[in-house]
């Protein structure tokens, strides 16, 4: 969809080289919020670097792309300042209900929605992909998760004082959209295969049972060996309406668009649905792309050419 004067400007950045191993991550997009501080940004940057180290080390060792994205996601799920795993946003009833998705370039995908006891929701998504004949499980209970070998914990583990404060403020101040850190990773391995993974706690004060774009293949997460691996972050309802992740891949594969142009066009469509956010893209062949139409996006990448982290 063409950009107009009313469409937010899309920031586009590039990562890595045309080929070779590459890891790109995001940890949420939106406004900085009234509780932003230099200390919070420094902590976010530190954890982004730890996530890059965890995933990129595997790529250097020759591991497949899906191993790298899951390793990076697990680090960020354990970091309480991001909206996934421990530190996930809380529903209107004060519970963390989390979604995650993993997709590889052969079209295989696994996802979970509404998990409350998976210590690392991305592990549950991978279990669905590798241990079942299904694609998406809604609200898998502890017994189901443990039967897949997924580590579990009590729901209180995910609740932090910061997220309780966010919930109280949202309920007192009119429930404005608050963005603080859906996480994602895309990677290309030494064999040229690509994969995408995304994990989130959703939106502060969301109604119990709400599902966003993250676990929906083609909306918040997508990978196709003929086009690209994509992970999105932002207002999930708009990304669903735009089928944003698949839209990027189709623009590349069928429209012949450059990945950066494809990402910008998809974000224009998100904006047309009254949404904002960002996405990271690694094409099967070409440089990685980091794009967003919001005030900021926590992001980073690493390749043999170097690395970058910004929050």
ABEGO torsion letter per residue (X at the ends): XBBBAABBBBBBBBBEBABEBBBBBBAEBEBAEAABBAAAAAAAAAAAAAAAAAAAAAAAAGBBAAAAAAAAAAAAAABAABBBEBGBBBBAAGBBBBBBBBBBAAGBBBBBBGBAABABAAAAAAAAAAABABABBBGBBAAAAAAAGBBBBBAAAABBAAAAAAAAAAAAAGGBBBBAGBBBBBBBBAAGBBBBBBBBAEBBGBBBGBBBAAABBGAABBBBAABBBBBBBEBAAAAAAAGAAAAAAAAAAAAGBBAAAAAAAAAAAAAAAGBBEBBBBBBABEBBBBBBABABBBBBBBBAAEBBBBX
